[in-house]
């Protein structure tokens, strides 16, 4: 996103923890991109936020990265659960014999 002052802010919605190597690869990419002025991580729990902050400090981009915890309501979480159930159902159908479909 671009602020009215022209600053570029990257937004990351981090609902599940990534592995350290993957997370630090993403952070390193932001750190090496001169067009990015800040990165705002929206996290669902403190543990994920701490992981992001620790990785950012380890890479020397701690001042660039900001973490904010967000709370999801039940209705906001429901679509993801529905998608997971749909994927499981689709996998089960693919594995079923042709006559059972």
C-alpha positions as CSV (number, residue, x, y, z in Angstrom):
1,X,0.0,0.0,0.0
2,X,1.1,3.6,-0.6
3,X,0.5,6.3,2.0
4,X,-0.5,9.8,1.1
5,X,3.1,10.8,1.7
6,X,4.3,8.2,-0.9
7,X,5.7,5.7,1.5
8,X,5.3,2.0,0.4
9,X,4.1,-0.3,3.2
10,X,3.9,-4.1,2.6
11,X,1.2,-6.0,4.4
12,X,1.4,-9.6,5.6
13,X,-1.5,-11.5,7.1
14,X,0.3,-14.2,9.1
15,X,-2.4,-16.7,10.3
16,X,-0.1,-19.7,10.6
17,X,3.6,-19.9,11.4
18,X,6.0,-20.5,8.5
19,X,9.3,-22.2,9.0
20,X,12.2,-20.0,10.0
21,X,14.0,-20.4,6.7
22,X,10.9,-19.5,4.6
23,X,10.0,-16.6,6.9
24,X,13.5,-15.2,6.9
25,X,13.7,-15.5,3.1
26,X,10.5,-13.3,2.8
27,X,11.9,-10.8,5.3
28,X,15.3,-10.7,3.5
29,X,13.4,-9.9,0.3
30,X,11.7,-7.0,2.0
31,X,14.9,-5.8,3.5
32,X,16.7,-5.8,0.1
33,X,13.9,-4.0,-1.7
34,X,14.7,-0.2,-1.5
35,X,11.1,0.5,-2.6
36,X,9.7,-0.9,0.7
37,X,9.6,1.6,3.6
38,X,7.9,-0.7,6.1
39,X,6.3,-4.1,6.5
40,X,3.3,-4.5,8.7
41,X,2.7,-8.1,9.9
42,X,-0.9,-8.8,11.1
43,X,-0.7,-11.9,13.3
44,X,-3.4,-13.9,15.0
45,X,-1.3,-14.8,18.1
46,X,1.6,-13.5,20.0
47,X,3.8,-16.6,19.3
48,X,3.7,-15.9,15.6
49,X,4.4,-12.3,16.2
50,X,7.5,-13.1,18.3
51,X,8.8,-15.4,15.6
52,X,8.5,-12.6,13.0
53,X,10.2,-10.1,15.3
54,X,13.0,-12.4,16.2
55,X,13.7,-13.2,12.6
56,X,13.6,-9.5,11.6
57,X,16.1,-8.7,14.4
58,X,18.3,-11.6,13.4
59,X,18.4,-10.3,9.8
60,X,18.9,-6.6,10.8
61,X,15.6,-5.4,9.5
62,X,13.9,-5.1,12.8
63,X,13.3,-1.3,12.3
64,X,11.5,-2.1,9.0
65,X,9.1,-4.7,10.4
66,X,6.1,-3.9,12.6
67,X,3.9,-6.6,14.2
68,X,0.2,-6.1,15.2
69,X,-1.9,-8.8,16.7
70,X,-5.5,-9.1,15.2
71,X,-8.4,-11.0,16.5
72,X,-10.6,-12.9,14.1
73,X,-14.3,-13.4,14.8
74,X,-15.9,-16.8,14.4
75,X,-17.6,-15.7,11.1
76,X,-14.2,-14.5,9.7
77,X,-12.6,-17.9,10.5
78,X,-15.5,-20.0,9.1
79,X,-14.7,-19.5,5.4
80,X,-11.2,-21.0,5.8
81,X,-12.7,-24.0,7.7
82,X,-15.3,-24.4,4.9
83,X,-12.6,-24.4,2.2
84,X,-10.6,-27.0,4.1
85,X,-13.7,-29.3,4.4
86,X,-14.4,-28.8,0.7
87,X,-10.8,-29.7,-0.2
88,X,-11.0,-32.9,1.9
89,X,-14.3,-33.8,0.3
90,X,-12.8,-33.3,-3.2
91,X,-9.8,-35.5,-2.3
92,X,-12.1,-38.2,-1.1
93,X,-14.2,-38.1,-4.3
94,X,-11.0,-38.3,-6.4
95,X,-9.9,-41.3,-4.5
96,X,-13.3,-43.1,-4.8
97,X,-14.0,-45.6,-7.5
98,X,-15.7,-44.2,-10.6
99,X,-19.0,-46.1,-9.9
100,X,-19.3,-44.4,-6.4
101,X,-19.1,-40.9,-7.9
